[in-house]
Amino acid sequence: MKASLDKNARVALFAGVAAVTMVGAAFASVPLYSLFCQVTGYGGTTQVALGEAGEVLDREMTVLFDANTGRGLPWEFEPVQRSLTLNVGESGLAYYRATNTSNHRITGVATYNVAPFKAATYFSKIECFCFTEQTLEPGESIDMPVLFFVDPLIAEERFLDDVHTITLSYTFFETDEAASSPSDAAP
């Protein structure tokens, strides 16, 4: 009888540990996936650079700019220029314009990616509006900069020799600030 209780206790302990492990993994999965994407460039995630590349190559790269808004966000959002051609390693500066077309204050945050995905680890942003939330008053417009370069290390990867165009795409989403501060919203 005692052996049966020990066996049941071990099974219960194992099941409890497994349940706690699964719950912990569920909470850790989003930050770990984000970290994985930032490190590897998986899914078109770009790199964040602390400064300029330092080396400029003769190879040209055209960067196309794309802008989208999440469902229900009453903003107009667009790139000020559609493309920019620069040398690999050369810093580029582009602007995106956002306009709040609603009658109340809205805070948004931009997510981003790069296509083709295989070039994402070589696209580095020095400064970007996507690093912070953006708050726009009713009818307000803002031009937001992104300072970037294509890392010269791209030239060392033979499987990237066919990449001459990179698309930088942003999507703005409304943050949950509106739900937490209803006094700011207009009727």
N, C-alpha and C positions, 0 to 999 in steps of 0.2 A: 504494500500500500504506500509506504514512504517513497519507494522508487518511482511510483506513478505520480506522486505530488511533485517530486523533484523534476521529473520530465515535463510536467505541465507548467511548472514555474519557469523552467528554461524556455519553453515555447512562448509563454507570455512575455518574458523578458525580451526575447528575440523579436517578437512582434512589436513590442513597445519601442525598442531601439530602431527598428525598421521604420515605424511610423514617424518618429521624431526626425530621423535622417531624411525621410521624404519631404516633410514639412520644411526642414532647413534648406534642402536643395531647391524647393520651390521658391523660397524667398531669395536665395542667393543666385538663382538662374539669370534674372534680368541683369544685375550688375556684372556678373561674370560674362554673360553673352556680350554686353556692351564693351567690356574690357577686351574680350577676344576680338571683336570687330575692329576696335581701335588699333590693336596691335597688328593684326593681320590684314586689315583693309577689306575683310570679308563683307559682302553685301554693299560694297561701294563706300564704306566708311573712310573718310580722309584722315590724314595725320595732322596733328597740331605741332607747328614749328615754333621754336623760341626766337628765331632770327632768320635772316636771309640765307639762301643756299650757299653763297660764297663762290661758286663756280658756275659759269655760263657756257653752255655748249652751242655749237653751230646748228644743232637740230632744232627745227621749229615745231611748235605745238599750237594748235588752235583750241581754245577753250570756249565751248558754247555754254550759255547761261539759260537756265530754265527756272520757272517760278510757278508754284501752285499753292492753293489754300485748302485746308481741311474742310470737310463738309460743315456747313453752317457758319463758317467764319465770314462775317460781312466786311471783308477787306478786299481791296484791289491790290494785287501784288505782282510786280513784274520787274524784269531786269531793265536797267536804264540802257544798256547796250546788249546786243544779242550775242556778240562773240568778241574775242580778243586773240590775236596771234602774237606769240612771243617765243623767245628762245628758251630751251630747257635750262632751268636754273635762274632765269630772269624773273624778278618779282613783277606781278601784275596786280593792278588795282581795278576793281569793278564795283559798281553800285547797283543796288536793288532798291526799288521804291515801293513803299507800302502806304495805303490810304485807308483809313477807317471810314467806311461809308454808312456806319450805323449812327444812332442818336445817343449812344452811351460809350463810356470809356471801356476799352478792351485791352487786355494784356495777352500777347501771343508769344509763342516760342517756335523757332524754326528747326526742323530736322533737315538733314542733308545727305546726299550720296553722290557718288561719282560713277559714271559709265564711260568706258567699259570697266566692269568690276576689277579686272586684272590690273588696271592702272591705278586703282584707288590708293594703294600704299605709297605711291610716288607723288600723290597730289597733297601738298602741304599748305595749311592755312596758318598765317602768322597772326592775323587779326580778322575777326568775323562777328557780325551782328548775331550770328547763331549761338555764340557763347553765352549770351544773356537773354533774358526776357525783354520784350519790347512792349511798351504801353503807349497806346495812341488814344487821344481824346476824340470826340465826335468830329468828323470831317478833317482831322489832322493827317498830314502826309509827312513822310520822313524818307530821306535817302540814306541808305545804310551801306557801309563799305565792307568789302571782303578783300584782304590782301593775301596773296598766295604765290606759290611757285610750283613748278614741276621739278621734282628732285632729280639732279643729274645722274643718280644711281640707276635711273630708268634705262640709260644707255648700256648698262652692263647685262641687262636681261634680254636675251635673244628673242624670247617669246613675246616681247613687247615692241619689236622692230616695226610691226605693222600698225602701231598706234600713232596716229597723227592728229587725232581729234579726241578731246575729252569733254564730256558734258558734266557740268556742275549743276545739280538740281536741288532746290530747296522747297519744302512744303511748310507753310505756317499753320499752326494749330492754336486754338484758344486755350489758355491755361485755365485752371480751376479757380483763379482769383475771383472771377465774377460770382461764383457760387458762395465764396466765403465772405464777400463784402457787398451785400445787396444794396447798401446805402449809396454806393457810387453809381448804380444803374438808374437810368432815367425810365420813367413809366412808359 
